[in-house]
């Protein structure tokens, strides 16, 4: 059967955003709602009729809620291949009714880790029953649809109202589901590795998802796309683009290098990047002076580069940028007069960004593998003077500046 009508749905979610309107649309189509714990309470409080998971299993929740849905009456009703007569007979013998829709989102493990919660609180947010139901429904996507994000509620509700879940929709939902459980497990592994004793993790599981297709890669004949780690908030993801064309592959590469370098320098500072390396960097008393000094380091290479400034982009600095050919400008703030000064350069991408997160590891791709090293970070507290004359404070500042720029140089 290509389209599966939905008669029975299992709902168990941590993120309850949009749940009541979604469940109401299901109920209006005659779908039986089965739910557990806080989800059931939430739906009943909204006036919806809900069958309790405990009524289905005949077993109340136990271990403070750690065991709710881990029961054959739930998993059998999710996993049954209705095209297999023996599976159908098993359900009938046990009085089980199959689910056609499973709606589950997982305990907020990633958010709990990010909140700097204690170890016990984090452990309690490692979901067990949720991933089990998600994986079961995704495995059986020939007969069951699985929803792991409120982002899909509208699409799924509309499909149910139109007669059921198509094979294409169920396959798409299954892909989302397995990616979600994979990224969830990756987050748990990452946390456990961070809790270990080693400076470098023994294991890394990296889950990323595509955010946007790019026009092309490093060269016009190369396809390219932008990806982000699940539940991550890198500086470029939250950056606000005030003007300019869509960011390109090379723009992202150079903007990352420029922003990381300039944010490691005292303020006000400017850095100009071309092909991942600094062709100019400077610290000065004013932003415009820092920009001019950085440009004068190598004006030829700076042409068509990416500029990053770690202080507010003011009108004077924007006016100095305007006559020059640059691809991207990144700054923590841009005042209105600066926007006006750059308005005529409509192709120049102007980004307002927060400082980047500190990266502990530098990763490099090799065939079927990764090289990892602790990121080069300048720590003057460990410096030892071996000359007879002590450097002056100004000389120490110069050395700190030079070593910082060198640390960001790709050899």
Residue, then its C-alpha position, 0 to 999 in steps of 0.5 A: x500500500x503506497x499511502x497508509x491511513x492513520x488510525x492510531x498514533x503514539x505520542x511521547x515528547x519532551x518538546x511540547x511546542x505545537x503539540x496540542x494543535x497537531x494532536x487536535x488535527x489528528x483527533x479530528x481525523x478520528x485518530x486514537x491518541x496513545x500517550x504516556x507521562x507528561x505528554x498525556x497530561x499535557x494533551x488531556x489538559x487541552x481537552x483531548x481524549x488520550x489512551x494511557x500507555x499504562x492502559x495499553x501495557x497493563x504495566x504502570x511506569x516504574x523507576x521514576x519514569x525510566x521505564x514507561x514504553x519499553x514493553x512488547x505491547x508498544x514495540x510489537x504494535x510499532x514493529x509489526x510488518x503488516x504484510x507478513x501474515x505471521x506478524x498479523x497473527x501475533x498481533x491478533x493473538x495478543x490483542x494488539x492494535x498496530x500504530x501507523x504514526x509515532x511522534x517522539x522527540x527525545x530528552x533534551x540531552x544536548x541542551x542539558x550539557x550546554x547548561x553546565x548541569x551536574x553529572x547526575x542531571x545529565x545522565x537523567x537526560x540520556x533517553x532510552x525509551x524514546x530512541x527505541x521507539x524512534x528506531x523501531x518506527x523508522x525501521x518499519x517505515x513501510x507501515x509506520x510514519x515517525x515524527x521526531x521534530x515539531x518542524x514536520x507537524x504541519x506536513x504530517x497533519x496535512x497528509x493525515x487529513x488528505x488520507x494518509x502518509x505516502x511512501x515518500x513521506x514515510x521514507x523522508x521521516x525515517x531518514x530524519x529519525x535515524x539521523x536524530x538518534x545518530x546525532x543524539x548518540x554522538x552527543x552522548x559519546x562526546x560528553x562521555x569522552x570529555x569526561x575522560x582523562x585524555x587530552x584527545x578523545x579516543x572516539x569521535x562521532x560527528x553528526x552534521x546536517x545540510x543547512x544550505x546549498x551553495x552556488x559552487x565550491x572552491x571552483x565553479x565546477x565543484x558542487x558545494x553545500x553548507x553543513x552544521x553540527x546538530x544542535x550547534x550554534x557556530x558564530x556564522x550560523x547566528x550571524x546577521x547579514x546586513x547586505x550583499x550576495x549569498x555567502x560562497x564556499x570561499x567566503x565562509x572559509x576566509x570569514x572563519x579564518x578572519x573572524x577567529x584571528x581578529x577575535x584573538x587580538x586586542x581591540x580595536x584590531x583588523x585582519x584581512x584574509x585571502x585564501x585562508x591566510x592573513x595578508x594583513x593584521x593590525x592593532x591600533x588606537x582606532x578601528x579605521x587606523x587598524x584597518x589602514x595598517x592591515x591593508x598596508x601590510x600587503x595591498x596587492x593581496x588584500x584586493x578581494x579579501x575578507x575583512x574582520x574587525x573586532x570593534x564596532x564598524x563605524x562610519x569612518x572605517x566603512x568609508x575607508x572600506x568602500x572604495x576598495x574591492x572586498x568580498x566580506x566584512x565581519x564585525x560585532x556591531x555595525x552602526x547605521x552610518x556605516x551601513x549607509x557608507x557601504x550601501x553603494x557596494x551592494x555585493x559586499x557581504x556585511x555580517x554582524x557576528x558574535x565572538x566564535x566559540x573556542x575550539x579545542x581541537x583542530x581537525x584535518x581530513x585525510x582519506x577515510x580518516x582524521x588528524x586531530x591536534x590540540x589547537x595552537x593557543x598563545x599563552x604568555x604565562x608560560x613564556x620564559x625570557x632567556x636574554x640578558x635584557x628583559x623585553x619592555x611591555x611594548x615588546x612583549x605586546x608585539x611578540x604576543x601579536x606576532x605569535x597570535x598571527x603566526x598561530x593562525x597562519x596555514x603553512 
